[in-house]
Amino acid sequence: MNNQVFLIMGIVAAILAPLVAMFIQLCISRQREYLADASGALTTRYPEGLINALNKISRVGSATRVQNTSTSHMFFANPLKKHTISNLFSTHPPIAQRIKRLESMEGHA
């Protein structure tokens, strides 16, 4: 009986471990995006420029017609369609949140 419980727990852990690792990796990637924005704003001492660029990217979008999930990390913003499920697995934070963080830095840069 004990062996069966441990076997089931092992199978569940083997299934959940890669999912948890992927979510941790996505969170780290999003934090790096925020850090890159902050570094750019502090380096140039002009967060408004980055805010304007992010606004333009959000309005215009990607120049490519066909986007692929395997190359989405190479874009400045998430090139994939805006679905809640795709945002969950996105390596990019939403542009609105990036802009909000930069706006809070404007007085401090």
N, C-alpha and C positions, 0 to 999 in steps of 0.2 A: 504494500500500500504506500509506504513512504517513498519507494523508488518511483512509483508512478507520479506522485506529486512533484518530485524533483525533476522528472522527465518533462512534465507539462510546463513547469516553471522555466526550464532550460529552453524549451521550444519557444515560449512566449518571449523570453529575453533575447533569443537569437533573432526573432522577428522585429522586436522593438528597438534593439540597439542601433542598427543602421539608420533608422528613422530619427532617433534622438541625436545621433552624431550629425546627420544632415541638417537638422534644425539648429544645432550649435554652430555649425559651419556657416549657415546663412545669417545667423545673428552676428557673428564676427565680421562677415563681409559687409553687412549693413553698417556696423559701427566704423569700419574702415572708410566707408563712403562719407560718413559724417566727419570723421577725422580729416579726410582729404579736403572736404569743403572748408573746414575750420582752418587748416594749414594754408590753403590758398587765400582765404580772406585775411589771415594774419600776415602772410608774406607780402601781399599786395597792398595791405591796409586800405582796401577798397571792396568791402563786402557787397556794396551795391552792384558792382560790375558782375560778380558771380550770381547775384540774385537775378539781375536782368538776363544773364545768359541762361539760367535755369528756367526762367519764365518763357524765354524764346524756345528753348528745347521742348517745354511742355506744350506750347502752342503748335509748333511746326511738326514735332515728332521726328521719327526716323526717316532717313532718305531712302532706305531700302524698302521694297514692297514685301519681301518674304523674310520674316524673322525666324530665328531658330533658337531654341532654348539653350543649346550648347554654346552659342556665341553671345548670349545676352549680357554676360558679365563684361564684355568689351565696350559696351555702350556707356554714355554718360548718364543715361536714364533708362529705365526699363522699357525695351522696345516692344515687348509683348502686349497683347490686348489687356485692358484693365478689368480683369475678373478678380473676384475675391480669392478664388483658389490660386490663381497664378501669383497674386500678391503675397500669398502665404509662402510660396516657394521662391520668391524673388530675391535676388542678391542685392537689388537696389531698393533703398527706402523710397517712399513716395516723394515726388518733387515738392509737394506742398509742405511736407515735414522738413525737408532740407532747407527750403526757403525760410520757414518759421524759425529754425535754429540760427540761420544766418542773420535774420532780422534781429534776433535777440543779441547777436554779437556786435551789431552796428555801432553801438555806443562804446563798446569796449575795445574795438580794433584800433 
